[in-house]
Amino acid sequence: MRSDSVFLRWDRSLPVSSFSSWVGRSSSSISSRNSSNNLGENGELVRRAKDGDERAIARLIAIYKGLVYTIALRMLGDPDWAEDITQETFIRAFLRIKTLKHPERFRSWITMIVRNLIYDHLRKRKTELPPPVRTGPGVESVRKKVIIQQALLRLSKQDRLLLTLFYYQGFTMKEIGEVTGIPSANLRVYLHRARARLREELRGYEDELLSI
């Protein structure tokens, strides 16, 4: 998992605590990393799921539900919407799983499904303001999480998706290209611009975000 401090290139050193202690990563980050590191094993689960093996389906949901939920939450900013999108993602995925030609690409494939559902949701609600971010206890920690999340929500859906996949979920450039359709040769430029736009949204909050 990449440090969230990569988002921001301030002209001063980050404290040891950095962003990682308060940015609001869930255990899904670990699930995402594990899913990436076990593509062969997961590919076998996908093959079994395509044959209707319910235990394989349940295992795939357990492995990938954190990934799907976190992407939806980062993109939408609301736990209830994220939960609905997560449920719909898996319903669609397992209704269509026989169409997946390369089982080892399941992670990219299911991410494309959640991306499409999120984009549909955003189109339907384009006139609405993002809901307040709901977080747990701890005033300072909550404040910082809210600042970051609301800044993300002010970005375009493509910028949000790129930053979420690369920084929060640890997707490779190849995987991001598969999900977004952006040529690999151009992805670093897109990421650089997305990070710059996020940094601009966070202008004025530097001292607060970098405080211990």
Backbone as CSV, one residue per row, in Angstrom:
resi,resn,N_x,N_y,N_z,CA_x,CA_y,CA_z,C_x,C_y,C_z
1,MET,0.838,-1.194,0.000,0.000,0.000,0.000,0.870,1.241,0.000
2,ARG,0.604,2.137,-0.912,1.398,3.345,-0.997,0.966,4.325,0.084
3,SER,1.903,5.095,0.590,1.566,6.082,1.608,0.724,7.180,1.008
4,ASP,-0.281,7.631,1.755,-1.131,8.710,1.273,-0.366,10.013,1.157
5,SER,0.810,10.092,1.778,1.596,11.314,1.675,2.036,11.572,0.244
6,VAL,1.995,10.536,-0.611,2.371,10.724,-2.005,1.396,11.659,-2.698
7,PHE,0.161,11.748,-2.170,-0.819,12.659,-2.745,-0.294,14.092,-2.759
8,LEU,0.417,14.455,-1.714,0.775,15.848,-1.486,2.283,16.005,-1.448
9,ARG,2.808,16.923,-2.242,4.245,17.159,-2.263,4.513,18.550,-1.702
10,TRP,4.334,18.686,-0.393,4.586,19.977,0.232,6.091,20.195,0.336
11,ASP,6.496,21.442,0.522,7.916,21.772,0.616,8.419,21.640,2.046
12,ARG,8.015,20.596,2.727,8.495,20.327,4.072,8.300,18.846,4.347
13,SER,9.031,18.316,5.301,8.965,16.885,5.581,7.685,16.543,6.319
14,LEU,7.139,15.388,5.999,5.956,14.915,6.699,6.351,14.347,8.053
15,PRO,5.491,14.497,9.065,5.757,13.833,10.334,5.671,12.330,10.154
16,VAL,6.237,11.603,11.111,6.266,10.151,11.010,4.869,9.574,10.876
17,SER,3.901,10.186,11.568,2.534,9.655,11.528,1.934,9.763,10.145
18,SER,2.353,10.772,9.361,1.925,10.961,7.979,0.419,10.888,7.860
19,PHE,-0.037,10.529,6.665,-1.471,10.415,6.461,-1.983,9.026,6.795
20,SER,-1.103,8.043,6.852,-1.555,6.658,6.932,-2.370,6.365,8.176
21,SER,-2.158,7.139,9.251,-2.858,6.845,10.495,-4.260,7.412,10.541
22,TRP,-4.594,8.324,9.606,-5.903,8.944,9.726,-6.700,9.015,8.441
23,VAL,-6.120,8.557,7.335,-6.812,8.747,6.068,-8.030,7.854,5.931
24,GLY,-8.175,6.863,6.812,-9.402,6.087,6.813,-9.329,4.828,5.999
25,ARG,-8.157,4.231,5.879,-8.072,2.965,5.169,-8.801,1.899,5.962
26,SER,-9.485,1.052,5.270,-10.161,-0.056,5.934,-9.350,-1.318,5.749
27,SER,-9.821,-2.394,6.375,-9.140,-3.673,6.213,-9.183,-4.141,4.780
28,SER,-10.007,-3.485,3.955,-10.087,-3.861,2.548,-8.764,-3.651,1.846
29,SER,-7.931,-2.734,2.352,-6.627,-2.526,1.745,-5.817,-3.811,1.801
30,ILE,-5.905,-4.503,2.940,-5.198,-5.768,3.080,-5.807,-6.801,2.152
31,SER,-7.143,-6.843,2.085,-7.807,-7.787,1.197,-7.406,-7.546,-0.243
32,SER,-7.329,-6.261,-0.618,-6.956,-5.930,-1.987,-5.555,-6.404,-2.292
33,ARG,-4.625,-6.171,-1.349,-3.248,-6.589,-1.568,-3.163,-8.108,-1.658
34,ASN,-3.892,-8.799,-0.783,-3.882,-10.252,-0.817,-4.465,-10.778,-2.115
35,SER,-5.532,-10.137,-2.598,-6.150,-10.594,-3.837,-5.196,-10.437,-4.998
36,SER,-4.358,-9.388,-4.947,-3.392,-9.170,-6.017,-2.260,-10.179,-5.953
37,ASN,-1.885,-10.583,-4.737,-0.753,-11.480,-4.571,-1.101,-12.941,-4.805
38,ASN,-2.387,-13.278,-4.954,-2.808,-14.664,-5.105,-3.662,-14.845,-6.352
39,LEU,-3.211,-14.241,-7.459,-4.017,-14.273,-8.673,-4.204,-15.691,-9.192
40,GLY,-3.176,-16.547,-9.035,-3.310,-17.918,-9.506,-4.372,-18.670,-8.737
41,GLU,-4.298,-18.579,-7.408,-5.288,-19.240,-6.556,-6.681,-18.682,-6.817
42,ASN,-6.781,-17.357,-6.945,-8.080,-16.743,-7.185,-8.620,-17.111,-8.558
43,GLY,-7.717,-17.278,-9.526,-8.150,-17.702,-10.849,-8.822,-19.060,-10.800
44,GLU,-8.302,-19.942,-9.971,-8.917,-21.257,-9.803,-10.294,-21.118,-9.156
45,LEU,-10.422,-20.222,-8.183,-11.731,-19.971,-7.572,-12.729,-19.467,-8.610
46,VAL,-12.261,-18.598,-9.493,-13.138,-18.065,-10.537,-13.600,-19.185,-11.466
47,ARG,-12.679,-20.067,-11.831,-13.057,-21.187,-12.699,-14.112,-22.065,-12.028
48,ARG,-13.948,-22.289,-10.733,-14.940,-23.080,-10.003,-16.271,-22.337,-9.903
49,ALA,-16.193,-21.018,-9.702,-17.416,-20.217,-9.620,-18.174,-20.244,-10.943
50,LYS,-17.448,-20.245,-12.041,-18.086,-20.312,-13.361,-18.846,-21.621,-13.544
51,ASP,-18.416,-22.649,-12.815,-19.099,-23.944,-12.870,-20.219,-24.048,-11.842
52,GLY,-20.464,-22.946,-11.117,-21.566,-22.923,-10.169,-21.213,-23.342,-8.759
53,ASP,-19.927,-23.411,-8.436,-19.485,-23.807,-7.098,-19.796,-22.674,-6.111
54,GLU,-20.772,-22.902,-5.226,-21.207,-21.849,-4.307,-20.135,-21.501,-3.278
55,ARG,-19.336,-22.470,-2.884,-18.263,-22.183,-1.931,-17.211,-21.281,-2.564
56,ALA,-16.931,-21.498,-3.832,-15.976,-20.639,-4.537,-16.534,-19.226,-4.668
57,ILE,-17.821,-19.118,-4.954,-18.457,-17.803,-5.057,-18.372,-17.070,-3.723
58,ALA,-18.684,-17.776,-2.636,-18.631,-17.161,-1.308,-17.211,-16.704,-0.975
59,ARG,-16.230,-17.500,-1.370,-14.833,-17.146,-1.101,-14.422,-15.910,-1.895
60,LEU,-14.843,-15.821,-3.138,-14.513,-14.652,-3.957,-15.147,-13.389,-3.379
61,ILE,-16.368,-13.510,-2.899,-17.015,-12.354,-2.270,-16.228,-11.921,-1.042
62,ALA,-15.800,-12.891,-0.230,-15.033,-12.567,0.975,-13.719,-11.869,0.632
63,ILE,-13.091,-12.287,-0.462,-11.806,-11.714,-0.855,-11.964,-10.301,-1.410
64,TYR,-13.006,-10.083,-2.211,-13.098,-8.844,-2.979,-14.116,-7.831,-2.464
65,LYS,-14.900,-8.183,-1.454,-15.930,-7.237,-1.016,-15.317,-5.965,-0.427
66,GLY,-14.175,-6.097,0.248,-13.522,-4.907,0.795,-13.038,-3.977,-0.302
67,LEU,-12.460,-4.549,-1.336,-11.999,-3.767,-2.483,-13.155,-3.003,-3.117
68,VAL,-14.239,-3.713,-3.408,-15.390,-3.106,-4.079,-16.012,-2.017,-3.207
69,TYR,-16.198,-2.317,-1.930,-16.828,-1.347,-1.028,-15.980,-0.084,-0.888
70,THR,-14.672,-0.253,-0.747,-13.807,0.907,-0.549,-13.780,1.801,-1.780
71,ILE,-13.748,1.205,-2.964,-13.800,2.008,-4.186,-15.102,2.798,-4.229
72,ALA,-16.208,2.134,-3.927,-17.506,2.812,-3.948,-17.565,3.927,-2.909
73,LEU,-17.027,3.672,-1.727,-17.062,4.685,-0.673,-16.209,5.888,-1.037
74,ARG,-15.014,5.652,-1.576,-14.146,6.762,-1.971,-14.773,7.580,-3.095
75,MET,-15.466,6.906,-3.988,-16.053,7.591,-5.135,-17.337,8.331,-4.784
76,LEU,-18.113,7.780,-3.849,-19.439,8.324,-3.556,-19.507,9.085,-2.236
77,GLY,-18.660,8.714,-1.276,-18.623,9.433,-0.011,-19.742,9.104,0.950
78,ASP,-20.495,8.048,0.684,-21.615,7.701,1.560,-21.653,6.193,1.776
79,PRO,-21.610,5.730,3.024,-21.580,4.287,3.303,-22.801,3.533,2.796
80,ASP,-23.975,4.152,2.876,-25.187,3.461,2.418,-25.163,3.251,0.906
81,TRP,-24.791,4.295,0.173,-24.679,4.155,-1.276,-23.610,3.123,-1.623
82,ALA,-22.490,3.177,-0.901,-21.401,2.235,-1.170,-21.847,0.794,-0.926
83,GLU,-22.630,0.585,0.119,-23.131,-0.757,0.419,-24.055,-1.251,-0.687
84,ASP,-24.931,-0.373,-1.157,-25.843,-0.753,-2.242,-25.075,-1.099,-3.514
85,ILE,-24.089,-0.274,-3.839,-23.286,-0.507,-5.042,-22.509,-1.817,-4.917
86,THR,-21.987,-2.090,-3.727,-21.236,-3.327,-3.502,-22.116,-4.547,-3.739
87,GLN,-23.312,-4.518,-3.186,-24.234,-5.640,-3.360,-24.585,-5.836,-4.834
88,GLU,-24.894,-4.747,-5.518,-25.263,-4.831,-6.930,-24.084,-5.306,-7.777
89,THR,-22.874,-4.911,-7.397,-21.682,-5.336,-8.138,-21.555,-6.851,-8.145
90,PHE,-21.710,-7.470,-6.982,-21.553,-8.921,-6.914,-22.719,-9.650,-7.574
91,ILE,-23.899,-9.076,-7.499,-25.033,-9.681,-8.208,-24.745,-9.716,-9.705
92,ARG,-24.314,-8.591,-10.243,-24.013,-8.529,-11.678,-22.835,-9.426,-12.041
93,ALA,-21.825,-9.410,-11.181,-20.623,-10.190,-11.481,-20.945,-11.671,-11.621
94,PHE,-21.709,-12.211,-10.689,-21.937,-13.654,-10.725,-23.058,-14.051,-11.682
95,LEU,-23.853,-13.083,-12.112,-24.788,-13.361,-13.199,-24.052,-13.434,-14.538
96,ARG,-22.932,-12.727,-14.619,-22.201,-12.626,-15.888,-20.860,-13.346,-15.878
97,ILE,-20.577,-14.083,-14.830,-19.225,-14.610,-14.667,-18.811,-15.555,-15.793
98,LYS,-19.754,-16.201,-16.428,-19.405,-17.104,-17.527,-18.848,-16.348,-18.730
99,THR,-19.058,-15.026,-18.769,-18.533,-14.234,-19.887,-17.077,-13.833,-19.667
100,LEU,-16.549,-14.073,-18.471,-15.161,-13.702,-18.162,-14.218,-14.731,-18.789
101,LYS,-13.469,-14.309,-19.792,-12.615,-15.233,-20.534,-11.302,-15.533,-19.822
102,HIS,-10.825,-14.584,-19.011,-9.534,-14.749,-18.348,-9.733,-14.684,-16.833
103,PRO,-9.896,-15.822,-16.171,-10.161,-15.836,-14.724,-9.134,-15.073,-13.900
104,GLU,-7.879,-15.037,-14.361,-6.838,-14.347,-13.599,-7.024,-12.831,-13.611
105,ARG,-7.932,-12.338,-14.438,-8.204,-10.901,-14.497,-9.479,-10.531,-13.738
106,PHE,-9.890,-11.388,-12.836,-11.144,-11.153,-12.111,-11.129,-9.815,-11.375
107,ARG,-10.002,-9.461,-10.761,-9.943,-8.216,-9.992,-10.210,-7.006,-10.885
108,SER,-9.565,-6.954,-12.037,-9.807,-5.844,-12.961,-11.241,-5.873,-13.479
109,TRP,-11.740,-7.075,-13.743,-13.088,-7.235,-14.295,-14.149,-6.752,-13.315
110,ILE,-14.038,-7.158,-12.056,-15.054,-6.743,-11.084,-14.918,-5.255,-10.767
111,THR,-13.708,-4.723,-10.886,-13.526,-3.286,-10.693,-14.196,-2.501,-11.813
112,MET,-14.173,-3.031,-13.024,-14.889,-2.376,-14.121,-16.393,-2.374,-13.869
113,ILE,-16.899,-3.450,-13.274,-18.329,-3.513,-12.968,-18.695,-2.461,-11.930
114,VAL,-17.919,-2.366,-10.853,-18.235,-1.372,-9.827,-18.050,0.038,-10.374
115,ARG,-17.053,0.231,-11.233,-16.871,1.549,-11.857,-18.114,1.947,-12.643
116,ASN,-18.633,1.040,-13.461,-19.803,1.362,-14.278,-21.025,1.666,-13.421
117,LEU,-21.207,0.903,-12.353,-22.337,1.152,-11.456,-22.199,2.503,-10.760
118,ILE,-20.988,2.837,-10.356,-20.744,4.134,-9.713,-21.024,5.269,-10.687
119,TYR,-20.539,5.138,-11.918,-20.762,6.188,-12.910,-22.250,6.357,-13.195
120,ASP,-22.987,5.250,-13.268,-24.439,5.333,-13.456,-25.086,6.071,-12.289
121,HIS,-24.646,5.729,-11.095,-25.185,6.364,-9.883,-24.910,7.867,-9.900
122,LEU,-23.684,8.237,-10.274,-23.322,9.654,-10.294,-24.111,10.418,-11.350
123,ARG,-24.365,9.788,-12.481,-25.162,10.456,-13.516,-26.584,10.720,-13.023
124,LYS,-27.148,9.759,-12.309,-28.513,9.915,-11.808,-28.599,10.987,-10.727
125,ARG,-27.499,11.188,-10.005,-27.502,12.125,-8.885,-26.621,13.339,-9.149
126,LYS,-26.415,13.673,-10.416,-25.460,14.730,-10.752,-25.874,16.099,-10.241
127,THR,-27.154,16.277,-9.938,-27.598,17.574,-9.432,-27.524,17.655,-7.915
128,GLU,-27.167,16.542,-7.262,-27.124,16.522,-5.807,-25.713,16.779,-5.297
129,LEU,-25.619,17.413,-4.144,-24.329,17.585,-3.489,-23.937,16.278,-2.819
130,PRO,-22.638,15.983,-2.720,-22.217,14.777,-2.005,-22.694,14.825,-0.563
131,PRO,-23.096,13.690,0.000,-23.539,13.665,1.394,-22.367,13.875,2.331
132,PRO,-22.631,14.273,3.571,-21.539,14.408,4.535,-20.840,13.073,4.731
133,VAL,-19.527,13.113,4.908,-18.774,11.891,5.142,-19.010,11.424,6.565
134,ARG,-19.339,10.156,6.733,-19.564,9.606,8.064,-18.312,8.879,8.510
135,THR,-17.861,9.180,9.695,-16.639,8.568,10.192,-16.804,8.194,11.648
136,GLY,-15.787,7.556,12.193,-15.844,7.101,13.570,-15.401,8.165,14.551
137,PRO,-15.178,7.784,15.804,-14.810,8.725,16.848,-13.392,9.253,16.682
138,GLY,-13.083,10.336,17.414,-11.761,10.939,17.350,-11.818,12.220,16.549
139,VAL,-11.984,13.354,17.212,-12.280,14.612,16.527,-11.221,14.980,15.509
140,GLU,-9.932,14.963,15.903,-8.879,15.381,14.985,-8.778,14.434,13.798
141,SER,-8.822,13.138,14.086,-8.738,12.147,13.020,-9.901,12.295,12.055
142,VAL,-11.095,12.465,12.596,-12.285,12.617,11.763,-12.171,13.852,10.889
143,ARG,-11.725,14.943,11.465,-11.597,16.196,10.721,-10.686,16.016,9.510
144,LYS,-9.567,15.363,9.695,-8.619,15.175,8.603,-9.182,14.241,7.533
145,LYS,-9.864,13.190,7.966,-10.480,12.278,7.003,-11.516,12.999,6.158
146,VAL,-12.295,13.839,6.804,-13.341,14.576,6.099,-12.729,15.522,5.068
147,ILE,-11.656,16.200,5.439,-11.000,17.128,4.511,-10.545,16.394,3.255
148,ILE,-9.877,15.256,3.447,-9.392,14.478,2.305,-10.551,13.950,1.470
149,GLN,-11.551,13.360,2.134,-12.655,12.755,1.392,-13.452,13.796,0.616
150,GLN,-13.719,14.937,1.233,-14.480,15.965,0.530,-13.679,16.541,-0.634
151,ALA,-12.360,16.611,-0.478,-11.520,17.055,-1.596,-11.608,16.058,-2.749
152,LEU,-11.571,14.770,-2.434,-11.719,13.750,-3.474,-13.056,13.877,-4.189
153,LEU,-14.110,14.135,-3.429,-15.447,14.213,-4.010,-15.612,15.424,-4.926
154,ARG,-14.759,16.421,-4.772,-14.835,17.592,-5.651,-14.101,17.373,-6.971
155,LEU,-13.340,16.295,-7.056,-12.637,15.978,-8.294,-13.582,15.302,-9.282
156,SER,-13.142,15.203,-10.524,-13.929,14.471,-11.518,-13.962,12.996,-11.149
157,LYS,-14.938,12.283,-11.680,-15.046,10.860,-11.357,-13.816,10.093,-11.842
158,GLN,-13.233,10.510,-12.963,-12.034,9.823,-13.449,-10.855,10.048,-12.513
159,ASP,-10.666,11.287,-12.053,-9.574,11.564,-11.116,-9.756,10.766,-9.833
160,ARG,-10.985,10.728,-9.328,-11.268,9.971,-8.110,-10.922,8.498,-8.291
161,LEU,-11.322,7.954,-9.429,-11.075,6.538,-9.678,-9.582,6.256,-9.783
162,LEU,-8.856,7.079,-10.512,-7.417,6.873,-10.670,-6.697,6.913,-9.321
163,LEU,-6.998,7.924,-8.516,-6.333,8.063,-7.222,-6.703,6.925,-6.281
164,THR,-7.964,6.522,-6.315,-8.410,5.432,-5.448,-7.730,4.121,-5.814
165,LEU,-7.697,3.803,-7.098,-7.102,2.535,-7.521,-5.599,2.510,-7.274
166,PHE,-4.919,3.604,-7.585,-3.462,3.600,-7.490,-2.965,3.739,-6.059
167,TYR,-3.514,4.707,-5.323,-2.981,4.998,-3.996,-3.637,4.197,-2.886
168,TYR,-4.939,3.989,-2.970,-5.627,3.286,-1.893,-5.650,1.775,-2.097
169,GLN,-5.756,1.325,-3.345,-5.900,-0.099,-3.605,-4.650,-0.743,-4.183
170,GLY,-3.642,0.045,-4.530,-2.382,-0.516,-4.981,-2.445,-1.214,-6.327
171,PHE,-3.355,-0.794,-7.205,-3.433,-1.387,-8.539,-2.181,-1.042,-9.338
172,THR,-1.770,-1.957,-10.190,-0.661,-1.684,-11.094,-1.151,-0.811,-12.243
173,MET,-0.201,-0.243,-12.982,-0.564,0.560,-14.143,-1.337,-0.282,-15.161
174,LYS,-0.917,-1.524,-15.325,-1.597,-2.399,-16.273,-3.049,-2.616,-15.865
175,GLU,-3.274,-2.872,-14.576,-4.635,-3.096,-14.092,-5.487,-1.840,-14.245
176,ILE,-4.908,-0.685,-13.923,-5.660,0.561,-14.058,-6.021,0.801,-15.518
177,GLY,-5.090,0.485,-16.408,-5.375,0.625,-17.831,-6.525,-0.267,-18.267
178,GLU,-6.562,-1.495,-17.734,-7.646,-2.417,-18.072,-8.992,-1.892,-17.583
179,VAL,-8.987,-1.290,-16.396,-10.233,-0.800,-15.802,-10.720,0.472,-16.484
180,THR,-9.805,1.390,-16.758,-10.193,2.718,-17.246,-10.167,2.857,-18.763
181,GLY,-9.405,1.994,-19.427,-9.261,2.131,-20.868,-8.239,3.173,-21.276
182,ILE,-7.530,3.747,-20.304,-6.492,4.735,-20.604,-5.213,3.996,-20.994
183,PRO,-4.588,4.339,-22.114,-3.339,3.668,-22.517,-2.279,3.772,-21.429
184,SER,-1.561,2.684,-21.215,-0.548,2.650,-20.155,0.467,3.776,-20.292
185,ALA,0.810,4.120,-21.533,1.813,5.157,-21.761,1.358,6.520,-21.243
186,ASN,0.043,6.708,-21.108,-0.483,8.008,-20.685,-0.885,8.052,-19.214
187,LEU,-0.890,6.903,-18.552,-1.446,6.845,-17.201,-0.687,7.705,-16.198
188,ARG,0.635,7.721,-16.290,1.403,8.511,-15.326,1.074,9.996,-15.447
189,VAL,0.827,10.443,-16.665,0.443,11.841,-16.868,-0.923,12.098,-16.243
190,TYR,-1.869,11.182,-16.466,-3.205,11.330,-15.890,-3.143,11.343,-14.366
191,LEU,-2.327,10.448,-13.798,-2.191,10.391,-12.342,-1.546,11.657,-11.797
192,HIS,-0.533,12.136,-12.495,0.133,13.365,-12.068,-0.856,14.527,-12.035
193,ARG,-1.677,14.626,-13.062,-2.648,15.719,-13.129,-3.731,15.559,-12.064
194,ALA,-4.160,14.312,-11.836,-5.173,14.072,-10.803,-4.635,14.445,-9.431
195,ARG,-3.383,14.073,-9.165,-2.769,14.408,-7.880,-2.622,15.921,-7.728
196,ALA,-2.266,16.590,-8.822,-2.125,18.048,-8.773,-3.467,18.713,-8.481
197,ARG,-4.529,18.176,-9.080,-5.851,18.760,-8.830,-6.302,18.514,-7.391
198,LEU,-5.963,17.340,-6.847,-6.286,17.084,-5.443,-5.504,18.028,-4.542
199,ARG,-4.228,18.212,-4.852,-3.404,19.124,-4.064,-3.990,20.533,-4.076
200,GLU,-4.508,20.946,-5.230,-5.120,22.271,-5.330,-6.376,22.355,-4.466
201,GLU,-7.159,21.273,-4.450,-8.361,21.247,-3.614,-8.018,21.328,-2.130
202,LEU,-6.824,20.861,-1.773,-6.410,20.842,-0.370,-5.607,22.081,0.023
203,ARG,-5.461,23.001,-0.915,-4.706,24.215,-0.613,-5.361,24.964,0.551
204,GLY,-4.540,25.365,1.495,-5.046,26.062,2.668,-5.200,25.156,3.878
205,TYR,-5.136,23.834,3.649,-5.276,22.878,4.746,-3.938,22.229,5.116
206,GLU,-2.832,22.706,4.517,-1.545,22.038,4.709,-1.172,21.884,6.180
207,ASP,-1.232,22.976,6.927,-0.806,22.917,8.328,-1.669,21.955,9.131
208,GLU,-2.963,21.984,8.871,-3.869,21.116,9.620,-3.642,19.648,9.283
209,LEU,-3.436,19.356,7.998,-3.257,17.968,7.589,-1.921,17.401,8.032
210,LEU,-0.919,18.234,8.118,0.412,17.753,8.451,0.712,17.813,9.940
211,SER,-0.241,18.287,10.723,-0.023,18.343,12.167,-0.129,16.952,12.759
212,ILE,0.582,16.721,13.820,0.560,15.407,14.482,-0.650,15.316,15.393
